[in-house]
Amino acid sequence: MQNYTFSFRNHELSIERELRASLLKIYGVGLTKTIIFTSKIGLPYPYFLKNMQAYYYTILICLINNCLLSEVKAKRFVDLRIKRLVDLKTYKGRRHFLRLPVRGQRSRTNGRTMKRLQIKNI
């Protein structure tokens, strides 16, 4: 049996997975947004893409296109927020600038990946 996929915004959504789980592959879509999208359409929770009708699929695509920014704009927005923190010289901004863990993680024994990347970038 072939594994068919839906293509949306350069993401291949697997037909065998549950709808909410497959929508999580799209950048900018989290669990909350998937719940909102599926409830607006009126789809039950365990709903698979292989059972989806073309009508629901077009409605879902229209909802996602109207409610989400493009991936480039979303990534640019995140980069601008980080740049603003660095420019204001906040604690989080300094941690971003030094390429250390930002959200309170331990950096003495953890964070080795960032330390390794920091040494290579210098």
CORTAPE-V31442 format. One record per residue. N is the residue number from 1. PSI is psi in whole degrees, 0 to 359 (999 if undefined). Layout:
n:N psi:PSI
n:N psi:PSI
//
This chain:
n:1 psi:133
n:2 psi:148
n:3 psi:99
n:4 psi:153
n:5 psi:152
n:6 psi:140
n:7 psi:128
n:8 psi:122
n:9 psi:48
n:10 psi:23
n:11 psi:136
n:12 psi:113
n:13 psi:119
n:14 psi:139
n:15 psi:339
n:16 psi:345
n:17 psi:163
n:18 psi:151
n:19 psi:312
n:20 psi:321
n:21 psi:323
n:22 psi:331
n:23 psi:339
n:24 psi:344
n:25 psi:339
n:26 psi:131
n:27 psi:129
n:28 psi:356
n:29 psi:120
n:30 psi:189
n:31 psi:320
n:32 psi:316
n:33 psi:325
n:34 psi:322
n:35 psi:318
n:36 psi:314
n:37 psi:313
n:38 psi:328
n:39 psi:328
n:40 psi:325
n:41 psi:328
n:42 psi:29
n:43 psi:142
n:44 psi:170
n:45 psi:297
n:46 psi:83
n:47 psi:122
n:48 psi:151
n:49 psi:332
n:50 psi:339
n:51 psi:356
n:52 psi:135
n:53 psi:160
n:54 psi:328
n:55 psi:311
n:56 psi:324
n:57 psi:317
n:58 psi:322
n:59 psi:318
n:60 psi:317
n:61 psi:318
n:62 psi:318
n:63 psi:314
n:64 psi:318
n:65 psi:325
n:66 psi:332
n:67 psi:343
n:68 psi:151
n:69 psi:162
n:70 psi:162
n:71 psi:321
n:72 psi:316
n:73 psi:322
n:74 psi:317
n:75 psi:323
n:76 psi:321
n:77 psi:317
n:78 psi:317
n:79 psi:322
n:80 psi:324
n:81 psi:319
n:82 psi:319
n:83 psi:323
n:84 psi:320
n:85 psi:321
n:86 psi:319
n:87 psi:324
n:88 psi:351
n:89 psi:42
n:90 psi:172
n:91 psi:315
n:92 psi:324
n:93 psi:320
n:94 psi:320
n:95 psi:321
n:96 psi:317
n:97 psi:321
n:98 psi:0
n:99 psi:47
n:100 psi:166
n:101 psi:138
n:102 psi:324
n:103 psi:39
n:104 psi:11
n:105 psi:158
n:106 psi:134
n:107 psi:356
n:108 psi:313
n:109 psi:336
n:110 psi:181
n:111 psi:25
n:112 psi:327
n:113 psi:314
n:114 psi:322
n:115 psi:319
n:116 psi:318
n:117 psi:326
n:118 psi:321
n:119 psi:321
n:120 psi:329
n:121 psi:340
n:122 psi:999
//
